[in-house]
Amino acid sequence: DAGVIQSPRHEVTEMGQEVTLRCKPISGHDYLFWYRQTMMRGLELLIYFNNNVPIDDSGMPEDRFSAKMPNASFSTLKIQPSEPRDSAVYFCASSPADGSYEQYFGPGTRLTVT
Amino acid sequence: SQKIEQNSEALNIQEGKTATLTCNYTNYSPAYLQWYRQDPGRGPVFLLLIRENEKEKRKERLKVTFDTTLKQSLFHITASQPADSATYLCALERGSQGNLIFGKGTKLSVKP
């Protein structure tokens, strides 16, 4: 398996623009997580899904952020409108439902909002 | 709310020595705790999980301890090598599958 795939790897956009980040989890994994990492706040959980259903979105900073998982092999995180304070590295991770609780992270998307 | 702290932002040690990293937490009793390694420009990689009823866990040169009374986990790398240089993150579960809170990490540098 290729591991968790994220695209794009880098995104530079202007304030006010819509940004869409994409993730393909490892096949067969039932859980999918979106994280944001900054120097100031570290790695923070934004939202996670179980079998394509959002379970906990309490980490989503505000209504400008939304996430979807239309099927088991694809998820998106959208920011609309984007702001400079959204600049961070966004990670997607997936996990099997085998009791291991081990999370497999993607390479991340580095987002810069100017 | 739960709080997790990794005491050192950075740790420098000599090759061959044992590196010991500390993770403390408050306001919670996690069922398990995990340690991850993160290299620059990459996502975290899972290393070890230790459950609340386990005192110690080992994997090759890695050893993790979990003291639920002190609310502390220690992460040891024995016979450290320059290739062990990375940032190490601890994470504790908070109530459901995979719902983790991460510490900010300790950057380990192993000098030859």
Interface residues (C-beta under 8 A of the other chain):
Chain A: V4 Y31 F33 G42 L43 E44 L45 Y48 N50 I55 D56 F91 A93 S95 A97 S100 Y101 E102 Q103 Y104 F105 G106 P107 G108
Chain B: Y32 Q34 G41 R42 G43 P44 V45 F46 L49 L89 E93 S96 Q97 G98 N99 L100 I101 F102 G103 K104 G105
